[in-house]
Amino acid sequence: MTGRYSEDQVIAAIATLTRTQLVSFIEAEIIVPLHTEDGIVFRQVDLVRIELLCELTEHFSLNDDALSIIISLIDQLHSTRAELDCILQAAKAEPGDVRARLGQAILNMQKDET
């Protein structure tokens, strides 16, 4: 499997997804498929996002604007998490005294916020 899916394959893979919903997600630019010579294709990450969108729509009756905001916030959280992971990896590579100073600085910042 190439990890790329046609519109029909996406609809078949996600039981609660309708073609109308998928078109709506694309038109609202909540889902941005890849454009190829053979037409649009979806990646595995798109399928996961579409499943989440279907769940949110089904359980909370959210419209496309609300879904767009939620997906944007989720993307921001994932990005922040990745950035923090990079910072942690860099800190782990530093000598113990540098890690200790970083830890103390973080604790001091947390105390200042409260």
C-alpha positions in Angstrom: 0.0 0.0 0.0 1.3 3.4 -0.9 -0.2 5.3 2.0 -2.2 7.3 -0.5 -6.0 6.9 -0.9 -8.5 7.9 -3.4 -11.8 9.7 -2.5 -13.6 6.4 -2.9 -11.1 4.5 -0.7 -11.4 7.2 2.1 -15.2 7.0 2.0 -15.0 3.2 2.2 -12.5 3.3 5.0 -14.5 5.6 7.3 -17.9 4.2 7.9 -19.5 7.5 9.2 -18.1 9.6 6.3 -20.4 10.7 3.5 -19.2 12.1 0.2 -21.0 15.3 1.0 -19.1 15.7 4.2 -15.8 15.0 2.6 -16.4 17.6 -0.1 -17.4 20.0 2.6 -14.2 19.4 4.6 -12.2 20.0 1.4 -14.1 23.1 0.4 -13.7 24.5 3.9 -9.9 23.6 3.6 -10.2 21.6 6.9 -8.7 18.7 4.9 -6.2 19.5 2.1 -5.6 16.5 -0.1 -2.6 16.2 -2.4 -3.2 17.1 -6.0 -1.6 14.6 -8.4 -1.8 13.9 -12.1 -4.4 11.2 -11.3 -6.5 13.6 -9.2 -6.7 14.2 -5.5 -5.3 11.7 -3.1 -5.3 11.5 0.7 -2.5 10.6 3.1 -2.9 8.4 6.2 -2.8 11.6 8.3 -5.8 12.9 6.4 -7.7 9.7 7.2 -7.0 10.2 10.9 -8.1 13.8 10.7 -11.3 12.9 8.8 -12.2 10.3 11.4 -11.8 12.9 14.1 -13.8 15.4 12.2 -16.6 12.8 11.7 -16.6 12.1 15.4 -16.8 15.7 16.4 -19.6 16.3 13.9 -21.5 13.3 15.0 -21.1 13.8 18.8 -21.2 17.6 19.0 -22.9 18.7 15.8 -20.1 21.1 15.0 -20.2 23.2 11.8 -17.2 23.6 9.4 -16.1 26.8 11.1 -15.9 25.2 14.5 -14.2 22.1 13.1 -11.6 24.3 11.4 -10.8 26.1 14.7 -10.5 22.8 16.6 -8.2 21.3 14.0 -6.1 24.4 13.9 -5.8 24.2 17.7 -4.9 20.6 17.6 -2.2 21.3 14.9 -0.8 24.1 17.1 -0.6 21.7 20.1 1.2 19.1 18.0 3.6 21.7 16.7 4.3 23.0 20.2 4.8 19.4 21.5 7.3 18.7 18.8 9.2 21.9 19.6 9.3 21.1 23.3 10.6 17.6 22.5 13.4 19.2 20.5 14.2 21.5 23.4 14.2 18.5 25.9 16.5 16.5 23.6 18.9 19.5 23.4 18.8 19.9 27.2 19.5 16.2 27.7 22.6 16.5 25.6 24.0 19.3 27.9 26.3 18.6 30.9 24.6 18.1 34.3 25.3 21.6 35.6 23.6 23.2 32.5 20.6 20.9 32.9 20.4 21.8 36.6 20.5 25.6 35.8 17.8 25.1 33.2 15.7 23.2 35.6 16.1 25.9 38.2 15.2 28.6 35.7 12.0 26.7 34.8 11.1 26.4 38.4 11.7 30.1 39.0 9.5 31.0 36.0 6.7 28.8 37.2 6.9 30.4 40.7 6.8 33.9 39.0 3.6 33.0 37.1 1.7 32.1 40.3 
